[in-house]
Amino acid sequence: RRWREEHPTLRPVQVRTCGAVNAPVAYGLIRPVILLPENTNWTDEDQLTYILTHEYVHIRRFDAAVKLLLAGALCVHWFNPVVWVMYVLANRDMELSCDERWWGSSAAEANPGWTTCWRCWLWRNSAAA
């Protein structure tokens, strides 16, 4: 509730839980929803703040509309490997951009350990790819 008050939007954002997802997801253009896994740790406020802020940035930037456009381009040009590369890189850039937005916030400055941990995780996973 406190997080919602600190992050106002013209479109009300709902936060829901679902057992069918393994990671947080933001969806919806008109009525956005942040969907969290049922096993979310509700006691870790720092982690919840990061997750909600990350998904909030997706909602504020209308990333769902961008992903629809990218999927449309992929449907039309499914045979073109350059469009596949564009699709993968654009999705990765959207995720990193949301993380970068959080890293520049006061929440990241207040919790440098979480930021360092997240950057190490990103580095390991990008190095493996």
Buried (B, 14 or more C-beta within 10 A) or exposed (E): EEBBEEBEEEEEBEBEEEEEEEEBBBBBEEEBBBBBBEEBEEEEEEBBBBBBBBBBBBBBBEBBEBBEEBEEBBEEBEEEEEBEEBBEEBBEEBEEEBBEBBBEEEBBEEBEEBBEEBEEEEEEEEEEE
